[in-house]
Amino acid sequence: MKTFVKILLAALLGSFFSGLVLAQDLAETDLQKIGKDFIPNDTQLAHQVVEGRFAESAGGATTGNIVVLYRKDMAWGGYQGLVLIPSGFEAFGKYQLPEPGSTWSSMEPIAVFFANADRDPENELLILDRCMTGVGPTGAQYFYRTRVYDWNGNGFTHLESLSERIGNLSTAKQVRSKLSDLVKKESGGAAIPVRFAPGESAATAEGKFKSYDENVFFTVRAEKDRRMIVRLIPETDGLATAGVVIAPSGANDGQPGGLIFDSVLKESGDYRIRVWQRPADHSFPAKFKVEVIVLPSYLSNPPETPAVSYQDFDFSDFNLKLEKAAAAGEKWCTMPTQVAANLAGRFDEALSRKIEMVLQPGEPTGLITVLITDDGFADDSVRGEKFKLVIRSDENGFFKVISAGRSQVCWPGRGHQDYSPEPCS
């Protein structure tokens, strides 16, 4: 009898523990199956599907979000990625991960992990790639890059500058340690105040780097619902900069290049601007300027009907055209409507064009918002197009573009009836 009880107990315990193992394996198997269900039929997983805590405000704060990496060729080339965010029982929102700005012939994901990489309250998604490019004894060698993805409220963006600063590190542990060092360096340093002259909406401040591994901080006070524009202007040959604007709450936004920030502010208080260098050859000290424009409220959100949302577009080439025209003394670049019309281009296919200027009398900023509306296109889909430009004149009256956006409206039955960057059908 005792022997029978022992055998029965052993059998029950064995069944219990094997059930635990089966349940764990099933959960892991289900995670991989979910990932495979969301990738194209002609692809396969490039890395095991991973679930973790990141982009918590997007959803999945309790259960975690799911990272799926996939590719067509497992042996060579790049890969694509998407994030599945729980939106209900067995339901997910699907968000594609953008490719980084720099890609190579071979990019193999070897680690997926999560860390707070930019000092906001949420974790970011990090993907460590083993890469290879080139040929020959020195070219065909492995190196490493870490992708850093941040949730922006609508989707994921790749923090290119932070990825560059992390550099060639081969393990997740090394990357976490580097991020910790970067946060420590970013939290210190006396900030240079950006001061506005009475009645002015634009101001500049000077900064310089004494070494490559250095951040320079500026501070500016601004009010909620004002539109703030921040530009970096290198003065040392070869200097390439990047920056981020840190709100009083700690949230931040920025990018490489000259124009690093252009947004309507969500908070009032002291904003910090952190500037660092991108990889480039130049001498030290490396000097630069930061230009900050804080638009009055009437220029930040001028009233418009119907509702309008804009897609920003690159106007750097047009500003070069303005500079050349100013140097040649051409008068059109002193006329706001002509500047706007030149940027918007011809409207041969539209029935009408309306140009409006928004300017507060006596405002000594030299800033003007220009709205251009083209309507009645000879098109079976797009009915009209709208441009919104903010331009600023210099001491000689010549204008340059500070920001530019474009939107469109559809014919009835072919899409949205408000102006939007979304395409018409």
N, C-alpha and C positions, 0 to 999 in steps of 0.2 A: 504493500500500500504506500509506504513512504517513497519507494522507488518510483511508483506511478505519479505521485504528487510532484516529485522533483522533475520528472520528465515533462509533465504538463506545465509546470511553472517555467521551465527553461524554454519550452515551445512558445508560451505566451510572451515572455520577455523578448525572445528572438523576433517574434512577429511585431512586437511594439517598436523595437529599435530599428528593424528593417523598414517599418512604416515611416519612422522619422526620416531616415535616409531617403526613402522614396519621395516623401513630401518635399524635402529640400531639393532633390534633383529635379522634381517636377516643377517647382517654382523657378529654378534656373532654366529649365527647358522651356517653360512658358515664356520667360523673358526673351530668350533667343527667338522663339516662334513669333512673338509679337513684332520683334524687329524685322524678321524676314517677311512678314505680311505687309510691311509698309514700304519695302524697297522695290524698284522695278524688276520685272521678271527676268531680264537678261543680266542681272547683277548678282553678286554674292557679298556676304559680310566681309569687311576688311579688318574687323576687330570684333571681339565678343561684345555683345550688347551690355551696356552698363547703366545701372540706375543709381541716382545720387541726389543730394540736396544742393541745388543751385538754382538761380533765377527764381527764388522762392515766391516773389510777388506775382509771377506768371501763373502759378498753380503748382500742385504737387508738393506743397510745403510739408504735408504729412507723409505722403507715400513716396515722394521723390519723382524727378523727371527722368526720362529714358533717352540715352544717347545711342544712335544707330549710325555706324560708319559702313560704307559699302563701296564697291568698285566693280568694274567689268573684268579687269585683269589682275589677279592676285599677285602675279609675279613682278609687275613693273608698272610704273606710272603713278598717277595721283589717285585720289579717292574723293568721295562726296560724303556729306554727313547731314543728319537731321535730328531734331529733338522732338520727342513725343511728350506732350504735357497733358496729364489727366484732366478731363473735362466732364467726367461722369462715370457711371458704371460701364466698364469696358469700352470707354470712349476716350479719344485723345485728340488734342489739337496738334497739327503737324507743322513744324517750322524748319525750313531749310537753313543750313549753316552756310554763310558766304565763304568763298575761297579767300585765303589771305592774299595780300598784294603781291607777295613774292612766292613763286612756285618753282619746283625743280623736276627733273626728269623722273626721279624716283622719290616717293614720299610714303613711308610706311608708318602707320600709327602704332606705337609700341606701349603707350600708356594713356589712359583716360582718368582724370582726377579732378578735384574741385577745391578751390581756395578763394579767399577774399583777396582779389588782386588789385582792386582800385579804391579801397577805403570806403566804399558805400556799404550799406548793411548786409548785402547779399553776396553769396559765393558766385564766382565765375566758373565757367567750364574751361578746362585746360586739356589740350591734346598734344602729347609729345610725339613728334615725328622723327624718324630716322630717314635722312635724305641723302641723295647722291646726285651729282651733276658732272658733266664734263667727261673727258676720256683721258687716257694716258696714265702714267705712274703717279702723277700728283692730282689730276682731276678726278679720277674715279675712286674717291675716298668718302667714307661716311662722315656726315656731320649731323647736327641735331637742331631742330627748331621747335618752339612751343607755341601752338596756337592758343589765343586767349579770346574767349567769346563772352560778351556781356549782354544782358537783356536790357533793351532800351524802352520797353513798354509795348512795343508792337512786334518785335522780332529780335534776332541776335545780330550784333555787329562784332567785327573782328578788331581787337585793339592792336593795330599794327605796330604802333610805336612801343607799346609795352612788350610785344613779342620780340622786337629788335633789341630791347634793353635786356631781356632775359638771356639772349645769346645762345651760344653753342654748349648747352648743358644736356647730359645724356640720361639723367634719372629724374624721376618725380621728386625725390628727396632733395636733390640739388636745386631744382626749380623752386620748391617751397622755401628753401633757405635763402635763395636770391630774392624772392618776393619779400621775405621778412626784412632783408637788408634794405631793399628799395623803400619800403614803407617807413623805416626808421630815418632814412635820409630825407624823405619827402616831408616828414613831420617837423623837421627843424629848419633853421635858417631864418634870419630876419627878413621880413618882406619889405620891398620897396613900394612906398605909396604912390598911387597914380592920382594926381591932383588936377582938378578941373578949374580953369579960370572962371571968374564970375560970369554967369550967363552962357557959358560954353557947354556943349554936349560932347566934345571930343578932347582927348588929352593923350599925351605920349609920355613914356618914361624910358630911361636907358638902363640896359643891363649888360653884363659881360660874364663870360666863362673863363676861369683860370685853368681848368683841366677838363678832360673828357667826362669823367664820372662826377658831374656836378649838376645841381638844380638851382635855378634862380627863381625867387618868388616875388610876386607883386600883390598888392592888395588894393581893392577899389570898393567903395560903398555905393550901393545901388538899391533902388526900390522895386518892389514887386510890380509886375505888369509892365515894366519898362523893357524895351528891347535893347539888348547889349550885343555889341559886335566887337570882337577882339582879333587883332591882326599882329603877326610877328614879322618884323622887317630886319633881316640880317644886314649888317654893315661890313662884316669881315668876309673877304672873298672865300668861297668854298663852304661857308657855314650853312648847315641845314638844321632847322629847328622843328620842334614839335611842342605842343603845350596842352594843358587842360585847365578848365575853369572849375574851381571847387566852391560850391554853394555853402552858405552858413550851416546847413544841416549835414554837410559832408558829401552830398551827391555831387557828381562831377561829369563833365562832358568836354570833349576836345578831340584833336586829330593832328596829324602832321601837316606841314605846309605853312602858308602865310595866314589865311583865314582859318583860325582854329575854333571860333565860337560865333554863333549868330542865332540868338534865341530870345524869346520873351521870358523874362525872369519869373519864377514861381515863388520866390522868397525875397524879403527885404533884409538888408544887413551887409556885412563885410564879405566880399567874395575874394578868394585867393586865386591867383593865376600862377601855375607852376610851368616853367619852361625848361626843356632839356635839349640836348643835341642828338641829332641822328648821325649815323656813321658817315663821315666825310673827312677829307684832308683839308686842314686849315691851320693857321697859326694861332698862338695864344698871346695876349688875351683876345678872345673872340667876342666882338661887340655886336649888339643888336638893339632894336627898339621894340617896345610893345605899344600899340595904338589901341585905345579903348574909346568906343563911341556908345553913349547911353542915350537912346532916342527918347524924346518926350512922349507922353502917353498917346497923344493924338496922332503921332507918326508910327507908334508901335502897332496900333490896331485901328486904322482908319475904317469908318463905316463903309460897307459894300453890300450891294444887293444884286443878284441873289448871293447866297453864302459861297465863299471862295476858300479853297485850300490850294496851296502852290507846291510845286516841285522845284527845289533849287536847281540852278544850272550854272555851269562854269562860264564866267565872264572875263577870265584873265586875258584871253586873246583880244577881246574888245577893248579892255583898258590899255593894252599896248597900242591899239589903233588910235585911241584917244590921245595917248602921250605923243605919238608921232604927229597927229593933226595939230596938237597944241604947239609943238616945236616948230611946225611950219606956219603957225599963225592962222590956221583955218578957223573961221568964226563959228561954224556949226557946232563945235564942241563947247561953246559958251552958251548954247541955247538948250534948255532942258528938254523941250519937245523934240528937237532935232536929234539930240543924243538918244532919247528913247526910241524914236522912229528908226534910227540907224540900227539899234540893237535888235528891235523886233523884226526888221526886214520889210520887204515889199508885201503888199496885201492885194495883189492883182485878183486873187480868187475870192475875195470877200466883198460883200455889198457895202460895208461901212467900216470906218475906223474912228474910234473916239479916244482922245487923249486927255486925261485929267491930271492936274497937279494939286498936291496937298501941301500947303505951306502956311504956317502961322505968321501973320504980319508982325514984323519987328523981331522975329526970332533970329538971333545972331549966330546960328550954327552953320549956315551954308548948306543945310541938308534939305532935300526935297524928295518926296515920294511921288512917283509918276505911275499912273495906271493907264494901260493901253488895252482897249477892247476891240477886237476884230469880230464882226458878226456877219452871218449869211454866207458861209463858205459854199462853193459849188462842189459839195461833197455829200455823199449819201449817208455818212456816218457822223462826222464832226461838224457841228453847226458854227462854233466860234472858238476863239482863243483869247486869253487874257494874260497880260504881263504885268508884273509889279516890280518896279525898280526903286531903289533908294540911291540917290546920287548926291555927290558933295562937290562943291566948288573950292578951288584953291584961292590963294591971294590975288591971282591974276584973272579969276573968273572962269577958268577952265574946269570942266567937270570930270569926275571919275566915278565909276559904279562901285557902290559899297555892298549891295546885295541885289540879287535878281531871282525872280521866280516865274514859273509858267504854269498855266492850267487851261483846261478846255471844257466845253459844254457840248452835249450831243443833241442831235435832232430827236424829236419825240419818237419813242419806240426803238431808239438805237442806244439807250443807255441813260446815264445820270443827267438830270436837268439842272443841277448845281455845277458851278465851275470846280473842277477837280483834276488832279493829275491822272486819275484812272482812265484807261482807254475806253473808247466807244466800241460798240459791237457792229 
